[in-house]
Every structure is written in structure tokens, then in C-alpha cells.
Amino acid sequence: MGQAVETVLGRWSDGPGPLHRKLSDALRRAVERGHLASGERLPSERDLAARLAVSRSTVVAAYDTLRQERLVESRQGSGTRIRPRPAGGTPRTGFELSPVYRSLIDGPGELISLACAIFPAHPLVAEAVATVIDEDGAKLLTHNGYVPAGLPALREALADVLTDDGVPTTPDQVLVTTGAQQAVSLATQLLVRPGDDVVVESPSHSGTLDAFRARGARLVAVPVDDDGVDTRAVADIVTARPPAALYLMSTFHNPTGAMLSARRRREIAELVAEHGIPLIEDNALEGAPLHEERLPPIAAFAPPDAPALTAGSFSKAAWGGLRVGWMRGPAPMINRLAELKAMNDLGSPLLDQAIATRLAPQLARLRADHMVYLRRNLEIVTSRLRELLPSWEWREPRGGPSLWIRLPVGTAAAYAQVALRYGVEVIPGDVMSPHSEHGSYLRMPFAEEPPVLEETMRRLAQAWEAYSPTEEPSRPAAPVVV
Ligand SMILES: Cc1ncc(COP(=O)(O)O)c(C=O)c1O
């Protein structure tokens, strides 16, 4: 099943020019990129107008343009379809990338993008770069450069960090990866076959849901509350029909900001050990705390040989551009993941790993600095929300760089269309959900510097004033019908 057409169109209304032109351009692009296939039926003019929060005449004009270009055809009774195209176009892929990572590929353009929570680099990163060049450069350049499992010094440094965090770890239990994203993708390659069940939280991190979907997994959703995932729901699923893997974000949950309680960590650890169900714990957001309280990863509550993998990253604590993360687990599983890492890219770049090696002992300080930064930002955003958007609801997150906001009326997908025209890219909750739930929620990152946050809030408030829920889609987030 394809994605909702408004998702496929992405930030179609960005930039100058009449709306109908931008819409026909975006539809053409979607066909060229293989997001809309030959024969695929487009929504009716009325339906698309409602979903994109534009007038019907805008859609009529866009479809007219595409008909003149012979890209679409309309027939009485069967609606408007994409015409068969000559060979040579982009083949339609088996999965659709969610707009969160799509936005990184396209770049922000003129918009303020709330697609990802991206921090400025911590000043210690620049210091570590200089030290690596001055002190490690000559030695590094004598290395052959290929270390698929990771630079030994970095594996050692990370093993020390993890041991200090309460989970005794040896270097052969650590694989260095290109961010937490690759750690989770490699675990997916190792553990999941097409058609397998994977238990995920709802909502969840769309970047990982994309990886599972691309692998052909069947997503089994479990709810999340303030204490993290509902462990009873996980236990019921695991005993009824054991999945290929559990994917959980215990510290912290993206997008709700929940932190899995110690009791629930123990319960998950017991399930993993007792049933041998592989766990992929994704702690990519650990570097973005809002409180001092810390808990060890779930693996700390399980026997050492239990199939519990824990992903971590320098992205939030230090800098996303470093692209260094890790996976911790039993040595035999880490060894298998290293084989996959070798096949994927033969190892992460040596210089980046050397910089991370310098930063690893400072992770606690980096986290503490981010806590101060994020708390100030949270204060700014929540006070502006109370002032400008008092009907929006949210709960105080335990950690992580985003608010999970509930709109009082309408759908976040339709509001996102209006927000685009006020210069903000908003990610609606259904994109963050395994089965397009949470249509009345949106995720609002607050990792940017205060002037950007202030401007974002101003534009969101203007867009909210302009959004009238009569513009609501008749069938919210319905997929393109093939
Ligand atoms: C839960 C989660 N996993 C993985 C990632 C990707 O992280 P990285 O930059 O380390 O690849 C993110 C990014 O925000 C995330 O929130």
C-alpha cells in the first residue's frame, strides 16, 4: 500500500509561484521519482483539495496541466490516473521513505523544518578535531584505514563508558557504526526476514520504521505511556506469537519523550532472556536529557548472553555530522553485525572515529551541557505555546528534544499543509506511527537556537489561525489507491 498522497508530495507548496503550478510540479516529480506508478489512481479533485487544504480550482488547474502534458488521463467513472510511461523512468521502489528523512535529502530550502531535531555542534567537537589533527594525524595515516568493527581505541573507550553506565562491557561487545541509524539498520538485516513480525512502539521513530518496512517486516504496535512501553502488551504479543525482534526506545522515547521505568526495564529484560526474543534498544536520544536521573540500558537487567542489543550515538550529545554511533550486545551477535557492517561500508571513516575516541570520555559532560541547553529551549517553547496556542496540549517530556503535541481539532496532516504555506515543515503524528495512528498529534522539536524557536512559534500560531478544520480531509491520511 502506498503512502498518503500528501506525504508523497512532501513540501510541495514551498517557494514562489502559483499554488496550482507548484502542485503540478510536485505531482510530476513524484511520478519521475517512482513514488506514483503507472496506472495509479489519484484522489478526486475535491478529495485532494481537502487533504492539501487548498481550493478545488487549484487541483483542477494542476490536473489540467498534467493532462495536457499527457502525464495523467481522466475517464468518466474511473477518475484520474497516471498514464503508462515509456521505459527508462525510475523504477517504483518497494517502500516509501517517510518525509522525515526525505526532508534531509531535499534540504530545508526556505522553510523552517521541524522534520528532524538537529543540534548545533558542541564546542568540544571542534577541540577534538584539532587534537586529532595535531596529535593523532600522523599515526592514523599509517593505518590501512579499514576497520569494519571499529577503531580498537574507540571500542575500548565506549566499553568503558557503557561499563560506567551500569552495563559491564568489553570492547568485543561494541560495534562502531555510522550513527544509531546504521546500528538499527544492521540489526534489522541480521534479525528480520521479509514477512517477520517486529514489535514497535506506537508512536515510534519513523527512520527506523522505514528500515523495518524496507525489509518487508510486519509491524506490531504496542502503546507507550509516561513510563515507556506497555510491558504487559509486549508480554501478551511475545507469548502469543513470538516476533523476530522488539524495537524499543527506552532512553528516551521518540517522539513522546518518555523514559522507560526501572521496573519495566527489568520486565522487558526477563521477556528477552526467557523467550530468546532479540531486543533492539535504541538510545539515540540519550544525549538529549531534560533531567539528571539516569537508568542503565535494558541489557543491564538481563543475563550477559541474552540477545539484547543497545544502540547509542554521538549525534545528539556531540554533533550529528560526526555520524558515529555504536551497537552493544553479546560478542557473537556483535561479530555477526560486524560482518554486515563490512558488507555495507567496510567500516566508518577513521578520522571520524578518532574524533569520537577523543569525545567518548566526555560524554557525561556533553550530556549535562545539552540538558541545560534543552531545558532553556523547552521553557521558551512551552511559554510561547501557552501564550500563542493555548488550545494545544502536551505533556512534559522526561528527555529528548521534542514535544508531542495534540491538536484540539482537525488533523495534523491538514494543518501541516497550511503550516507549509507559513514557512514551517511540520511532521504529523501519523508519519511517526506504525499504522498511521495519532493523526491529531504533531512532533515539535526544540533543539534549534532561541531566535529560530521564536520565529517558528510565531509562524505556527499564524498557520493555526488560518487553519480551519472545515479544510479537514474527508478521509484523513487515506493512501493513494493503486
Ligand atoms: C530514536 C532514534 N534513532 C536513531 C536516530 C538516528 O540517529 P543517528 O544520527 O545517530 O544515526 C535518531 C535521530 O534522531 C533517533 O531519534
The ligand as a Tripos MOL2 file, in Angstrom:
@<TRIPOS>MOLECULE
LIG
   16    16     1     0     0
SMALL
NO_CHARGES

@<TRIPOS>ATOM
      1 C1         15.3410    7.0800   18.0360 C.3       1 LIG1
      2 C2         16.3630    7.4620   17.0180 C.ar      1 LIG1
      3 N1         17.1110    6.5030   16.4570 N.ar      1 LIG1
      4 C3         18.0600    6.8220   15.5510 C.ar      1 LIG1
      5 C4         18.2720    8.1150   15.1630 C.ar      1 LIG1
      6 C5         19.3560    8.4020   14.1790 C.3       1 LIG1
      7 O1         20.4920    8.7660   14.9230 O.3       1 LIG1
      8 P1         21.9450    8.9070   14.3420 P.3       1 LIG1
      9 O2         22.1410   10.3430   13.9680 O.co2     1 LIG1
     10 O3         22.8250    8.5030   15.4840 O.co2     1 LIG1
     11 O4         22.0940    7.9700   13.1820 O.co2     1 LIG1
     12 C6         17.5090    9.1380   15.7180 C.ar      1 LIG1
     13 C7         17.7050   10.5260   15.3260 C.2       1 LIG1
     14 O5         17.1450   11.4290   15.8670 O.2       1 LIG1
     15 C8         16.5240    8.8030   16.6730 C.ar      1 LIG1
     16 O6         15.7550    9.7410   17.2390 O.3       1 LIG1
@<TRIPOS>BOND
     1     1     2 1
     2     2     3 ar
     3     2    15 ar
     4     3     4 ar
     5     4     5 ar
     6     5     6 1
     7     5    12 ar
     8     6     7 1
     9     7     8 1
    10     8     9 2
    11     8    10 1
    12     8    11 1
    13    12    13 1
    14    12    15 ar
    15    13    14 2
    16    15    16 1
@<TRIPOS>SUBSTRUCTURE
     1 LIG1         1 GROUP 0 **** ****
